[in-house]
Amino acid sequence: MNIKPIKNEEDYKDALARLEIIFDSNRGSENGDELEILSILIENYEKEHFPIGLPDPIEAIKFRMEQMNYTQSDLAEILGIKSRASEILNRKRKLSLEMIRKLHSKLKIPTEVLIQAY
């Protein structure tokens, strides 16, 4: 096992190539241990150099509604007023703090997604 920190793009590519070679290693074996450590190093490098931003709040609501087979009427029940659901989904009204709380509670959308500007 020859593991070193991933400091640059070349180290990253080398780590990915090695990961591909040992990908099917058995857990607890020497290669399995190397796979586990290499995965952590790659994940940390990717978080730092290829960050993924939070999704748009309205798109997150639409996505979650689709996952849960919710309609606009279901959203209106959560928000309390039918016209609010339409206004929110069409970006004509901003989410209030109370709406964010309800959406977080019922749809399990993280509040850090819902509080973003859009």
N, C-alpha and C positions, 0 to 999 in steps of 0.2 A: 504494500500500500504506500503510494507516494502522493500524499495530498498536500496541496499548498493553497494559500489564499488566492482568490480571484481578484486580481488588481486591475485588469484591463480587458479589452475586447478579445485579444489573443488567448489569454488565460480562460476566458469564458467559453470560447469556441473549443478549446482543448478539453475543458471540463464536460461540455455537452457531448463531445465525441467519446470520451471515456465513459460517461453515463450510459450512452447507447450500447457500448460493448458489454457492460456489466449489469444491464437493466434487469435481466431475469435471474439474477443471483439469489440464492437462498438466504433467508433471514438468519443471522447469527454466524454465517460464514465470513471469512475474511473479505471476500468481494461484497457480501451483503452489508457488512459494516462500512466498507468504503462507499457503497451506493448511498447509504443513509447519510453519511457525512457530506458527500459530494452534493446530494440533493439539497441539503441545508445551505451550503455555500452558494449554490446556483440560485436558490430562492432569494437569498439575501442580496445577491448581486442584481437580480432582476427587479426586486423591489426598489432598489436605489437608482438603477439606471433606466428602467422601463416602467415607471409608475403608471398605474391605471387609475384614472380619475373616477370620481363618483358619477353615477348616471344622473341625467336630467330628472328632476322631481316628477314632472308630469309623465314622462316616459316610464319611470319606475312604477308609478301608479297604474298606468295602462298595462304594463307587463305583468304586474302582480294580479290585476283583475283578470287578465287572460289566463294566467296560471290557475286561478281559483274558479274559473268559469263565471265570473261576476259580470253583470250587465251594468249599464249606467244607473239603472233603478236600484241595484244593490248598493252602488256607491252613494246614491242619494239617501238611502236608509242610514248608511254610516254617518254621513255628513248632517243629516237631519232635514235638508231642504232639497227638493228635486232640482230646482233651477241652479243651485250651487254646483251640483255635480257637472252639469253641462258647462257652466261658466269656467269651472276649474279645468276640465278636460280640453276646453277650447282656448285656454290661457287668457280669458277675459277677466278673471278674478284671481288674486293671489291667495295662497293658503294662509289661513289665520293660525295662531298658536293652538287654538282649540281643535281646528281641523287636523293639524299635524298630530296632535295627541290621539285623536280618534283613529286616524289612518295608521299610526304606529301600533296602536292597540289591536285594531281589528285586522289589518292587512300585514302586520309584522314588517313594515318597511322601516329601516333604521331612520331615526330622527335626523341624523347628520345628512342623509340624502334629501329629506323633505324640507329642511331649512335653507337649502341653497337658493340663491337668486336664480331666476329663470326669465 
